[in-house]
Amino acid sequence: MELKEKTLASELVFNGCLLKIYRDEVELADGGASVREVVHHPGGAAVVALDGEGNVYLERQFRYPYHKVVTEIPAGKLEPGENPAHAIRRELQEEIGATAGRWDSLGHIMPSVGYTDEMLYLFLARDLTFGERHLDQDEFLEPFKMPFAEALSQAASGQINDAKTLAALFRADRLMREEKHG
């Protein structure tokens, strides 16, 4: 049996500022029928930004769906057709006030495959230079730094729970270990 579903019909049921929601009728792999509700998201980019002393730059931000402040790495959504590497350079400068001399890709993640097509592109930024922050008008966040090892420990213990932050921290750690032992 081929693991594939065929779209039979697709209806746009919500067209918001950021998200579009579709209700699709599909033919299942066994020939049966079902409905899929899909949230279309433009995608985003996120960065583990490390300074020369081994600190990672994080931010605290109120996240409305959870009604709580979440600790996460700098990130932002992609504009239509925007290259993720360009987007994250902009976001790092806006949110942390930093530019980086060295960039490495950490690949991408699919944060919630059951209902959204969102793709998040992850990066590691090093050799940081700092300047002024330029937050968007509706953006309120508190940047801070902590030792990278402490951030990894908090990710492993469940103190940090944001999916992109977890994935990016662990991927950055692996890349840096490979470079060190390379």
Secondary structure, DSSP 8 states (H G I E B T S, - for coil): -----EEEEEEEEEE-SS-EEEEEEEE-TTS-EEEEEEEE---EEEEEEB-TTSEEEEEEEEEGGGTEEEEE--EEE--TT--HHHHHHHHHHHHH-EEEEEEEEEEEE-TTTTTB---EEEEEEEEEEE------TT--EEEEEEEHHHHHHHHHHTS---HHHHHHHHHHHHHHHHHHH-
